[in-house]
Amino acid sequence: MADKETKDAGKLERLEVMRHSASHIMAEAVSSLFPDVKFGIGPATADGFYYDFQLPRTLTPDDLSAIEAKMQKIIAEDLPFIREEVDKKTARSMFSAQPYKLEIIDELPDKTVTIYRQGSFTDLCRGPHVASTRQIKAIKLLSIAGAYWRGDEHRPMLQRIYGTAFETKEELEKYINKLAEAAKRDHRKLGKALDLFSLHEEAGAGLVYWHPKGALIRHIIEDFWKKEHFKRGYDLLYTPHIARVELWKTSGHWEFYRDAMYTPMEMEEQEFLIKPMNCPGHILIYKTQLRSYRQLPLRWAELGTVYRWERSGVLHGLTRVRGFTQDDAHIFCRPDQLEDEVVGVVDFARFMLKTFGFEEYEVKLSTRPEKYAGTVEVWEHATQMLKGALNRLQIPYEVDPGEGTFYGPKIDISLKDSLGRTWQGPTTQVDFNLPERFDVNYVGEDGLEHRVVMIHRTVLGSMERFLGCLIEHYAGAFPVWLAPVQVMIIPIADQHHDYARKVAAELKSEGIRVEVDERSERMNLKIREAQLQKIPYMLIVGDEEVGSSTVSVRLRSGKTLKAQLLPQFRDNIKKEVDTKAIV
């Protein structure tokens, strides 16, 4: 296993160097086509590379073909990458016509600057790079996008070209096929095709409107979520969507998260804010009475809708929105209960992910950042509790140094979908900040008041992002227990409508979600449309089925099963639903 990990790490390092080198080759190709280009930056990414350019006109897909052709010529020339160090004055002279490079040079702390040359092209860069351009094996330019310089919407908008590079053409082809499959699974396209949700710029970007089918899927998930919480000793809460500004000043959100919060609204000479978090509301409920150590832990959950200001440029379907519902919970416990509670939370999260068909995930333990609340001793205690919980569960994890929140360390779980992509998922965060700010205590065995430890956690994430992930994971073909329509009954002719309605009524009486397609259309068209709607089962009924009290079963995959007696079909689908079968 260690040898494989070392080999994989080595390949990733080689790919990063090769992709970074490819970005330089792309920049040279662009400069040959657009001599007046102004260069931004061109790093490698997890899956490829990009470079930002200021150009005299907007690029088109045809430009990508021309740039890629130039890149192939540069690669074939086998030009060496040559590293040099120059002083900052020389560097400024070399890049005098490149304002973005000059900005970077002025910010560098060292007296010397590293540059790389290949052929007639020179770039400001730390490296490393491959030895020569011919070592770039298989490349492909993928897309064009806009990108603000330094990610600042007040700075110039540049044009970003994305590309990728692999060690073999076979690996590149495999990746391109994966991108094509991902495009088919895009939850924004499937959400529209399956009539699940919509977004409306005229009403406000980043706000989701759930259609009946999408709302039904969400209801099924939320109902399951609630039942599983009750099993594990949680109680449900509901808190208001707005609160006075003073509450958010006490919590620290006004200080630390103000840029992500909406503008206060004034009512009766008081300022209110629409909530970005649920936690202060839960604390207010906790403080309505004095709590004893015997009452702890208290596990309180809320499907709470919150609102955060996101720039329009980062909004993306369901996965990056301005209004979303967190599957939120807060646990108030004693310090000696912390590790057990974390074990319960992480185990709960794993159960939820497995139920929804996510077998693979990555776990990170994020530790104390430079700016933090509380003492080092308390942080170390909490971090050891998190480590202990992960070790008890025998879960492999990586330490992510300094990436904890300012109020405590955390465990983050990134789930992997059916294409191997990672999505932000469950999180477990230990918080010392809010108990301190709100003076949240319990009465101990000694009769004195002691600070509670507070755990913030989600076991799915936001409902919007999780549903976006689910849609893409299943390509819209939800497991039977989640499918908004589980069975479509298709009568062959008008005289079969009564039997179709009878079958539907019997299945509905067992809680199965059924529709009957009574339109005067060809049967093959009805079947095709039901498949496009990704309905798990189609029951075809005609003279033979009416005479034998059976149904002919067809799967959305196109496979046809043997005719079944209705009770047999009913029992089979009920078993699928009850066991939450994934296939």
Secondary structure as GFF3:
##gff-version 3
##sequence-region A 1 583
A	DSSP	alpha_helix	2	33	.	.	.	ID=ss1
A	DSSP	beta_strand	38	39	.	.	.	ID=ss2
A	DSSP	beta_strand	49	54	.	.	.	ID=ss3
A	DSSP	alpha_helix	61	76	.	.	.	ID=ss4
A	DSSP	beta_strand	82	87	.	.	.	ID=ss5
A	DSSP	alpha_helix	88	94	.	.	.	ID=ss6
A	DSSP	alpha_helix	99	107	.	.	.	ID=ss7
A	DSSP	beta_strand	112	118	.	.	.	ID=ss8
A	DSSP	beta_strand	121	124	.	.	.	ID=ss9
A	DSSP	three_ten_helix	133	135	.	.	.	ID=ss10
A	DSSP	beta_strand	138	148	.	.	.	ID=ss11
A	DSSP	three_ten_helix	149	151	.	.	.	ID=ss12
A	DSSP	beta_strand	157	166	.	.	.	ID=ss13
A	DSSP	alpha_helix	169	184	.	.	.	ID=ss14
A	DSSP	alpha_helix	187	193	.	.	.	ID=ss15
A	DSSP	beta_strand	197	199	.	.	.	ID=ss16
A	DSSP	beta_strand	208	210	.	.	.	ID=ss17
A	DSSP	alpha_helix	212	231	.	.	.	ID=ss18
A	DSSP	beta_strand	235	236	.	.	.	ID=ss19
A	DSSP	beta_strand	242	244	.	.	.	ID=ss20
A	DSSP	alpha_helix	245	251	.	.	.	ID=ss21
A	DSSP	alpha_helix	253	256	.	.	.	ID=ss22
A	DSSP	three_ten_helix	258	260	.	.	.	ID=ss23
A	DSSP	beta_strand	265	267	.	.	.	ID=ss24
A	DSSP	beta_strand	270	274	.	.	.	ID=ss25
A	DSSP	alpha_helix	279	286	.	.	.	ID=ss26
A	DSSP	three_ten_helix	293	295	.	.	.	ID=ss27
A	DSSP	beta_strand	298	307	.	.	.	ID=ss28
A	DSSP	three_ten_helix	312	314	.	.	.	ID=ss29
A	DSSP	beta_strand	323	333	.	.	.	ID=ss30
A	DSSP	three_ten_helix	335	337	.	.	.	ID=ss31
A	DSSP	alpha_helix	338	355	.	.	.	ID=ss32
A	DSSP	beta_strand	361	366	.	.	.	ID=ss33
A	DSSP	alpha_helix	376	392	.	.	.	ID=ss34
A	DSSP	beta_strand	398	400	.	.	.	ID=ss35
A	DSSP	beta_strand	410	416	.	.	.	ID=ss36
A	DSSP	beta_strand	422	431	.	.	.	ID=ss37
A	DSSP	alpha_helix	433	438	.	.	.	ID=ss38
A	DSSP	beta_strand	441	443	.	.	.	ID=ss39
A	DSSP	beta_strand	449	451	.	.	.	ID=ss40
A	DSSP	beta_strand	453	462	.	.	.	ID=ss41
A	DSSP	alpha_helix	463	473	.	.	.	ID=ss42
A	DSSP	beta_strand	487	491	.	.	.	ID=ss43
A	DSSP	three_ten_helix	494	496	.	.	.	ID=ss44
A	DSSP	alpha_helix	497	509	.	.	.	ID=ss45
A	DSSP	beta_strand	514	516	.	.	.	ID=ss46
A	DSSP	alpha_helix	523	532	.	.	.	ID=ss47
A	DSSP	beta_strand	537	541	.	.	.	ID=ss48
A	DSSP	alpha_helix	543	548	.	.	.	ID=ss49
A	DSSP	beta_strand	550	555	.	.	.	ID=ss50
A	DSSP	beta_strand	564	565	.	.	.	ID=ss51
A	DSSP	alpha_helix	566	579	.	.	.	ID=ss52
###
